[in-house]
Amino acid sequence: MGNNSSRIIIDKASIVNAVAGGFISLWRATGQPGQGATPTAAATCDNTLLGALQFTQQTSPATSYLTILEGLCTNASTTLEIHDRLMHMGGLSGIVFTPTAQTVNLDLFANIANDNLTERVGDTNYSDVQWWIEWYGDTGNTASNATINVTFNDATSNNLTVTAVGGTLRASRMIPLNSLIVAADSGKYIRDINSVTLSASTGVAGNFGFTATRYRGALYQPIANARFTADWAGLGLPAIPNESCLFAVQVASTTSTGVVRATGKITHG
């Protein structure tokens, strides 16, 4: 762990307009690593993207592992999560509404041969993948619900439970989708987001999209401005395959993320 590793550094400015207990993507936060670009059409992600944490790519059979993460936040009771950003898309509008469906086509199954996704998604039934709506520009405050159509690992399709997207959802907010699988599809896992239909215009176009990630580890920071550490045992020694697009997600405790500063090691062997 000490002799063959890549150091990772996170130093991100605070994002305002957060929600206590909400997930906030640090992909677009300024600082280190640099601000990731807002995606447009659906695309796979890899370690070369601006915004990704960098580490030395390995030659098989050598493997990489997240072995330590330590950091602080200027807000208390926050959690810093590290995810592998598998695919993303953006450019959807808050003022396009029923009966018009906006095409997403965020399809892991069709892209599994790209950017080492075969290794990065985990289980072949996609049960390790987390799915999100992610905002890049604020949408409006008018009440609206999103009907999201998906394809599951067994190739069947259905809508998720309708979720509210009105009330001015701010840039960098992330809403998790896995829990919205309806009872009739219990035991299935999402492999593709097909489309989204809003019930009404939110009043502001903004910019939002969808993201697929794989959770890799987390650090809880109970006290503001104090440094805490999660070692290899606490992190669970997660493997970090080549081409992983690692980025940070903050679970906020108040109306901002606070300044986030962390470092760690990805160990190779």
N, C-alpha and C positions, 0 to 999 in steps of 0.2 A: 504493500500500500504506500510505502514511503518512497520507493525507488523507481517505480514505473507507473506514473500517473499524469493526468492532465488536470491543471488547476482551472476551476470555473469561478467566475466573478459575476455577481449581480449587484448593480448599483442603480436603482430606478427612482426617479422623481415621483412624488405623490400624485395620485389621480384623484381629483375631486368628484363630487356627485356620486359617490359610492353608496351602498346600502348595507347596513349592519347585517352580517350573516350572509351577504351575497358574494358570489364569485366574480372577481374582477381580473380580466386578462391584462398582463403586463406586456403583451406583445407590442402595443403601440406607445407604451410609456417611454419617455426620453431617458437617456443615460447609457449604461453598459449592461448587456450588449446593446447595440444601436437600435433605434426604433424600427420595428418591422414594417414592411409595406402593407397597405390595405389590399387584400386580394380582390380579384374580379371574378373571372370564370373559375370553376372548380379546378384545383390543381393539387398534386401531391407535394409534400414539403420535405426538405432534406437539410442537412447540416450546413449547407453553403448559403442558406438564406440569411440576409441581414435580420437580426433579431434573435437568431439561434445561438445558444451557448456552444462554444467551440471546444472540441476535444480531438485528440490524435486518432485517426482512423487506424484500425488494426488489420493484420493479415491473418486469416484463419490458420490454425485453430485458436489463436489468441482472441480473447473476449474482453469487453469493457464492463465495469460495474460502478454504480454510484456508491461510494464508500463513506463519505462524510459530507455533511452540510451544516454550516454554522452561520448565524446571522442575527441581525437586529432589525427592529422596526420602530419608528417614532411613535406609533400607536400601540397600545397594549392589547392583549388578547387577540392576536392575529395569527393566521396560519399561512405559511408560504408553501405552495405545492409546486413540484416540478413535473411537467407533462412532456411527452413526446407529441409534437404537433404533426399528425399523420397527413391530413388533408384539410383544405379550407377553401371557402369561396365567399365573395362579398358582392356588393353592388345592388342588393335588393332594396326596394323602396317601401317606405311607410305609407305612401299615398296610392299604391296600386292595390285594389281590393276586389272582393267578389263581384262578378263571377270570374275574374281573371286570376288564374294561378300563376305564380312566378316560379320558373324552372330553377331547380337547384342542381340536380344530377351530381351529388357528392357520393361517388360510387367506389367504395373500397374494393369490391369484388372485381370490377372491371380494370382496376389499376394495381392489383396485387403484385404484379411483376415489376412495378416501378419503384425506384428509390428504396429498395430492400424492405418493402412493406411486408413481404412474406414473413420475415423475422420480426418486424417491429409491431405488428398487430397483436401478437400473442397467440391465443388459442384460435384455431382455424374456424371456429363458429362465431368469432367476433365478440365473444363475451367479455374480453378485456378492454374493449374500445368504449370510450365515453364520448357522447354526442352532445353538442351545444348549439344554441343560437348565440352568436357573438355580434355585438354592436361596434361599428366603426364611426358612426356619426349619429347624434341624437335623433330619434324619431319623436313624433308629436305626443301631446297629452290627451288626445281624444281616445276614448275607450275603443279597443279593438281586440279581437281574438284571432289567433293563428291556428289554422288547420294544417297540419304537417303530414304529408303522405310519405311513407317509407317502404322499403323492401327489406325483408328479414332474411336471416341465414338460410331458411328453407325455400327461398325464392317467392314466397307469398308477399302480398302487399296489403297495407291497411293504413288508416289514419291513426295518429297518436291522439291521446286526450287533448282536447283544445286547451291552449294556454293563452293567458292575457299578455298582450304586447303594447297596450296603450299606457298612458300615464307618464310619458316622457322617459323612455328608457335611454340611458346615457351611453355615450361612447365608452367602450371597454367592458360593459356589463356582459356577463355570460349566464345563460339560463340552461341548466342541465336538462336533457331530454330522455335519458334512459328510464326514469321513473314514470314517464308518460305513456309507456306501452300499456295498452288496454288489456283487461282481464282475458279477453278472448284470445290474445296473442301471448299469454303468459308462457314463459319458458323459451321464447324466441329472442333473437338478438338482431339489432339493426346492422345492416351492411351498406345501406344506401339511403340518402335523403333524396326523394324524387322532386317534391315541389312544396310550396307553401302558399296558402290562400288566406288573406286577411279579411275579416268580416266587415271592416269599415276602414276608411282612411284615418290614420292617426293625426293628420293635419300637417305633418312635416315629413318630407321624403326621407331625410337622414340617409343612413347607409347601414345595412345589417347583412348578415350571412350566416353560414353554418360551418362548424369546425368539428373534426374528429380527432380525439387525442387518446393517448394511453398514459395513465397515471404511473409515475415512477417513484415518488417519495415525497415526504413533507416534513416541515419543521414548525413546531408550535412555539410562539413567542408570547408568553403570558404577560411580560412586563415591558413597558415602553423603554427604549434606549438601553436595553440590557442584552448582551449577547448570549444566545443559546445554541446548543450543539445536538445534532442527531448523528450518531456514529453508524457504522455498517450494520450493527445488530438492530438498532432502532429503525433504520431505513429498510431492512429486509434484504440487503445486498442485491438490489434489482439490476438485471443485465441491461446494458445500453448498447444495442446493436449499432453497427456502422450506419451512417447516414441519418441517425436520429436527430430530429429537429427539436431540441430541448428548449423549453421556455417556461416562464414563471406565471403562476396564477395565485393571486392573493385572496384569501377569505377575509373580508374586511370586518372590523368590529364597530365601525362608526361611518360617518359620511365621507371619509377619504381612506385611501389605502395606507397613508403615511409613507415616508421615505423608507425604501426597502434596501438594505445592504446585507449581502451574504456572500460567502465563499464556500468552496468545497473541493472535493477531488473525485475525478473519475479514474479508477484504477484499472490497469490493463494487465492481463495475464492469461 
